[in-house]
Amino acid sequence: MSRAKTKVRRHTLPLHVIAIIVGVFMVIPVFYALLGGFKTNSELSGNPFGLPTDWITANYTDVLGSGSFWRQLWNSTFIAIATTVVTIALSALAAFVFARFAFRGRELYFTLFTAGLMFPFAVAILPIFVMLRTLGLLDNPLGVILTQAAFGLPLTIIILRGFFRSIPGEIEEAATIDGCSPFGFFWRILLPMARPAIATVSVLAIVGSWNNFMLPLVVFSEETSWTLPLGIQQFQGQYASDTARILAYLVLAMVPALGFYAIAERHLVGGLTAGATKG
C-alpha cells in the first residue's frame, strides 16, 4: 500500500511543481500591485519589489473616497448579476429540453448551440453595434446584459445539459406517477438537484461579465454608465504619471471579483467534477 502511494506521489509530483510555478507567476503581479499602491512614485521606481518604507494609504483612500469608483462598482455588479440571471434562466430551460426530451433534430440544434463556442466575440462586434443601435440599446445596460447572456448560452447549456442527463430516469418516472408535470419536475426536482452545476455556470458568468471590457466600451458613451474595466482605462489616462495611484485603483477593482471567486471556488470545482463524472 505504501509503495502504491509512493508511486502515485512520484507521478503527481511534476504536476504539483508545475501548479506551484504557475501559481507563483500569477500571484506575483497581484502582490506587486498591492504593495505598489502603498508607495510613492519615486519609491516605486527605486524599490519596485521591496516593502514600502512608509506605508502610504492615501492612494487607496482617495480612490475609495471617489464617487465614480462606487458608481462603476455598482454598474459592474448590476450588469454581472443581471447577465447571470438571464443566462441561467434561458440555459436551464434549453438544457432541460435537450437533456430530457427526444425529438427530431435535437442533436442538430444542440450542435448549433455548441458551435457558438467557436464564434469569436471580436468578429461580431460591428454587427452587434449596428443591431444594438437599431434596437435603441446603446447607452443602456440591457445592451450589455443581453449580449453577454447570448454569448454565455453555449457553454452554460453544455454544462447544464450534461448534469441534467446524469439525473436517473427513475426519479422523473416517480415524479410523473405522483402527478408532476414536466415543468414541475424541472422546477421542483431537477433545479434543486443541479445546484452544483448552476453554481459553476453562475461563477463563470459573473467573472466573465466583470472582466468584460470591449462590449461596455462599444455600448456605453456616458461616463455614468461605465463599468470598472472602463473606469480603470479612464483612471489610467487621467493619472498616467501617478503609477502608485493607478496600482491602488487596480487592486481595489480586483478585490470584489477575487473575493467572490475565493468564496465560490469550491462550488466551481465541485460542479465541474460532478458534471464530468456522473452518467
Secondary structure, DSSP 8 states (H G I E B T S, - for coil): -HHHHHHHHHHHHHHHHHHHHHHHHHHHHHHHHHHHTTS-HHHHHH-SSS--SS---HHHHHHHT-HHHHHHHHHHHHHHHHHHHHHHHHHHHHHHHHHH---TTHHHHHHHHHGGGGS-TGGGHHHHHHHHHHHT-TTSHHHHHHHHHHHHHHHHHHHHHHHHHTS-HHHHHHHHHTT--HHHHIIIIIHHHTHHHHHHHHHHHHHHHHH--HHHHHH--SGGG--HHHHHHHHHHHTTT-HHHHHHHHHHHHHHHHHHHHHHHHHHHHHHHHHHH--
